[in-house]
Amino acid sequence: MPAETSSTEETLIQCYNKGCGQKFDPQTNDTDSCLYHPGPPYFHDAYKIWNCCNKKSTDFGTWLNFPGCTRGKHNGEKPADIVKVAAVKEIRPEKEEEVIVWKGLNKPAERKAEEERKEVPLTIETTPAAQAAIQRFREQQEGKVAEEGLRIGAPCRNNACDKSYSGPESDATPCIHHPGQAIFHEGMKYWSCCEKKTSNFNAFLQQAGCQRGKHQWSANEKVEHVRDDWFSSNGMITINVYCKGALPEDIRVTSDGQMLRLHIVHGFGKKETDLIYDLWGE
């Protein structure tokens, strides 16, 4: 029986229908075996949308996890060139005279090359009410003894390293990380240090580091997801990030005109979050 199970597993084929991601046995591939999205994805404003069922989300991971809307057979044929097809495929069929050609500033050919862009720090302004609230909190904390040293479970700050601090012996373990910055350019995601490019956000996040080094342990809790939203008005884009107890003096905001990067220390100094926004993204 074990030998038969192994043989069956070897015959499984990866399904390439959008939204499926399962492996299937060609011998049992029925007309309702696969739950998938038959329509193409498209991106509008901050939303990621499935054209076939109009399911949408501003969160890329949530959008990818939407279950399919149509049942059919699994598809074992791998696209010849996923990136090239995605670049030229139309969202919906249109007559040639009805196609609108965008000639605005966000046309990819008109963007500055990455080597020409310079990242600069942006000014942080704090309201008097926020300053007063922070001061009150600090006065309440006076006289309290702060815990020194790293807490067990503190994460490594380095990009792509998933190790946590478990004691002094953790310093002897290698840190496999990306020393460069995350780059989002014309639909592609990659690290500047190794430039392994992908159009899939999840695949980008799962890329193993390209360099060995020392861990950079964080004494603060690393919070990857915080609530945010944005709106545009009169040619301006406003991004709201909700972090209670943010400390203005420890916040860093930089931009090169295309990417906006934020490092936020919040929770009155006990938490930190790093965010990246593509200002010209789809």
C-alpha positions as a printed Julia matrix, in Angstrom:
282×3 Matrix{Float64}:
   0.0    0.0     0.0
   2.77   2.57    0.77
   4.38   1.93   -2.64
   1.04   2.59   -4.34
   0.62   5.89   -2.46
   4.09   7.04   -3.56
   3.32   6.21   -7.17
   0.09   8.22   -6.99
   1.89  11.26   -5.58
   4.41  11.15   -8.41
   1.62  11.39  -10.98
   0.17  14.59   -9.51
   0.41  17.66  -11.74
   0.42  21.32  -10.7
  -2.71  23.22  -11.73
  -2.03  26.65  -13.25
  -5.57  27.99  -13.15
  -5.62  31.37  -11.36
  -6.69  31.06   -7.74
  -6.32  27.26   -7.58
  -2.72  26.38   -6.74
  -3.57  22.7    -6.14
  -2.0   19.54   -7.57
  -4.25  17.05   -9.32
  -4.38  13.55  -10.75
  -5.11  13.65  -14.52
  -7.04  10.38  -14.19
  -9.61  11.98  -11.86
  -9.74  15.47  -13.4
 -13.49  16.11  -13.68
 -15.4   19.14  -14.95
 -15.92  20.41  -11.4
 -12.56  19.46   -9.84
 -11.05  22.95   -9.94
 -12.29  26.14   -8.26
 -10.58  29.05  -10.0
 -10.83  32.57  -11.46
 -11.33  32.41  -15.25
 -10.97  36.17  -15.7
  -7.76  38.21  -15.59
  -6.71  40.29  -12.59
  -6.54  44.04  -12.87
  -5.46  46.91  -10.63
  -7.38  50.14  -10.25
  -6.55  52.92   -7.78
  -5.52  51.0    -4.63
  -7.65  47.94   -5.43
  -6.62  44.53   -6.74
  -9.63  43.03   -8.55
 -10.64  39.75  -10.2
 -12.37  40.72  -13.44
 -14.56  37.59  -13.46
 -16.3   38.08  -10.1
 -15.31  41.64   -9.12
 -13.88  40.47   -5.78
 -11.47  43.18   -4.7
  -9.2   44.22   -1.86
  -6.52  46.81   -1.15
  -4.46  44.11    0.58
  -2.47  42.0    -1.87
  -2.41  38.88    0.32
  -6.16  39.04    0.99
  -6.84  39.43   -2.74
  -4.64  36.43   -3.63
  -6.5   34.26   -1.11
  -9.97  34.95   -2.54
 -11.41  31.53   -3.5
 -12.23  30.97   -7.15
 -15.66  31.77   -8.55
 -15.96  29.11  -11.28
 -15.68  25.33  -11.35
 -14.03  23.44  -14.19
 -11.18  21.12  -15.02
  -7.68  21.59  -13.63
  -5.17  22.99  -16.11
  -1.7   21.45  -16.13
  -0.3   23.6   -18.94
   2.25  26.08  -17.6
   2.18  29.51  -19.29
   5.2   29.92  -21.58
   6.08  33.38  -20.28
   3.9   34.63  -17.44
   5.54  38.03  -17.21
   5.38  38.74  -20.93
   1.75  37.64  -21.21
   0.74  39.76  -18.23
   2.41  42.78  -19.78
   0.57  42.65  -23.11
  -2.78  41.1   -22.22
  -5.75  43.44  -22.24
  -8.15  43.45  -19.33
 -11.11  43.26  -21.66
 -11.44  43.19  -25.47
 -11.88  46.66  -26.92
 -11.99  48.11  -30.39
  -8.77  49.8   -31.41
 -10.4   53.23  -31.69
 -11.81  52.9   -28.16
  -8.48  52.27  -26.44
  -7.39  55.25  -24.34
  -3.65  55.91  -24.41
  -2.32  57.39  -21.17
   0.26  60.13  -21.7
   0.51  61.34  -18.1
   3.5   61.5   -15.78
   3.12  57.92  -14.65
   3.89  56.48  -18.06
   6.74  54.01  -17.31
   8.98  55.34  -20.09
   8.85  58.82  -18.59
   9.84  57.79  -15.08
  13.36  58.54  -14.02
  15.76  55.65  -14.06
  16.46  54.23  -10.6
  20.06  55.42  -10.66
  18.85  59.0   -11.31
  16.49  59.05   -8.32
  17.76  60.25   -4.96
  16.06  59.27   -1.73
  15.57  62.23    0.61
  14.13  62.5     4.15
  10.74  64.2     4.54
   9.91  66.66    7.31
   7.9   65.34   10.27
   5.36  67.72   11.8
   3.62  66.98   15.11
   0.4   68.55   16.38
   0.44  70.2    19.83
  -2.19  67.7    21.06
   0.01  64.74   20.13
   3.06  66.3    21.79
   1.06  66.88   24.99
  -0.19  63.26   25.04
   3.35  61.9    24.63
   4.64  64.18   27.39
   1.88  63.03   29.77
   2.76  59.39   29.11
   6.46  60.01   29.75
   5.7   61.75   33.03
   3.66  58.73   34.13
   6.6   56.44   33.3
   9.15  58.41   35.33
  10.55  56.38   38.2
   9.65  53.06   36.65
  12.55  50.71   36.05
  12.89  49.79   32.39
  13.73  46.25   31.47
  17.18  46.0    30.0
  18.48  43.57   27.43
  16.74  41.67   24.68
  13.54  39.81   25.31
  13.21  36.18   24.22
  11.45  36.09   20.87
  12.81  39.45   19.66
  12.97  39.32   15.82
  15.98  39.99   13.63
  15.72  43.35   11.83
  17.48  42.19    8.67
  15.36  41.74    5.55
  14.16  38.16    4.88
  15.65  36.77    8.12
  12.97  34.91   10.07
  15.06  34.07   13.14
  14.12  35.13   16.67
  16.29  35.71   19.73
  16.29  32.72   22.08
  19.35  33.6    24.15
  23.06  34.46   23.73
  23.53  31.32   21.62
  21.36  32.92   18.91
  24.24  35.26   18.02
  26.24  32.27   16.77
  23.62  31.32   14.16
  24.07  32.72   10.63
  21.8   35.49    9.43
  20.72  34.86    5.81
  19.31  38.17    4.66
  19.02  40.79    1.93
  21.32  43.76    2.67
  19.71  45.83   -0.1
  16.38  47.6    -0.37
  13.07  46.35   -1.73
  12.41  47.7    -5.24
   8.99  47.86   -6.92
   9.33  48.92  -10.54
   6.85  48.57  -13.41
   5.08  45.56  -11.89
   8.26  43.75  -10.83
   9.4   43.2    -7.24
  13.04  42.52   -6.32
  15.82  43.23   -3.83
  18.46  45.7    -5.0
  21.25  43.41   -3.71
  20.53  40.39   -5.91
  17.82  41.52   -8.36
  15.91  38.23   -8.46
  12.8   39.66  -10.09
   9.24  38.42   -9.81
   5.79  39.83  -10.5
   4.3   37.77   -7.65
   4.29  39.59   -4.3
   4.17  36.41   -2.2
   7.08  34.92   -4.13
   9.03  38.13   -3.51
   8.4   37.98    0.25
   9.53  34.34    0.36
  12.83  34.89   -1.47
  15.69  33.57    0.67
  18.42  36.02    1.61
  21.49  36.35   -0.6
  24.12  37.18    2.02
  25.37  35.83    5.37
  25.95  38.19    8.25
  25.22  38.94   11.89
  21.74  39.22   13.29
  20.43  42.66   14.21
  18.1   41.89   17.09
  15.28  44.3    17.81
  14.34  45.08   21.39
  10.96  46.24   20.1
   8.07  44.13   18.88
   8.08  44.02   15.08
   4.56  44.74   13.78
   4.26  43.98   10.06
   0.62  44.88    9.5
  -1.08  48.07   10.68
  -4.29  49.67    9.46
  -3.84  52.22    6.7
  -5.88  53.89    3.98
  -5.49  56.62    1.41
  -7.45  59.06   -0.72
  -6.7   61.53   -3.49
  -8.05  65.06   -3.82
  -7.03  68.07   -5.92
  -3.98  66.3    -7.29
  -2.73  65.32   -3.82
  -2.55  61.83   -2.28
  -3.02  61.48    1.48
  -1.9   58.26    3.19
  -3.16  57.55    6.71
  -1.3   55.04    8.9
  -2.88  54.21   12.26
  -0.3   53.55   15.02
  -1.18  54.38   18.62
   1.58  55.97   20.68
   3.82  56.92   17.72
   6.99  58.81   18.7
   7.71  61.59   16.16
  11.43  61.81   16.96
  11.88  58.13   16.04
   9.85  58.2    12.81
  11.71  58.2     9.49
   9.97  59.02    6.22
  11.96  59.04    2.97
  11.06  59.15   -0.72
  12.79  59.19   -4.08
   9.72  60.46   -5.91
   8.48  56.98   -6.75
   8.8   54.95   -3.54
   7.71  56.15   -0.08
   9.36  54.4     2.89
   8.26  54.73    6.5
   9.89  53.52    9.71
   7.47  54.07   12.6
   8.2   53.53   16.29
   4.88  53.32   18.14
   3.32  51.78   21.23
   5.21  54.54   23.07
   8.53  53.05   22.02
   7.75  49.33   22.34
   6.73  48.55   18.74
   8.06  49.35   15.29
   6.73  49.01   11.75
   8.33  49.43    8.31
   6.11  50.25    5.32
   6.8   50.75    1.61
   4.42  52.38   -0.87
   4.8   52.56   -4.65
   3.45  56.05   -5.36
   3.12  55.28   -9.06
   1.87  51.73   -8.63
  -1.19  50.36  -10.33
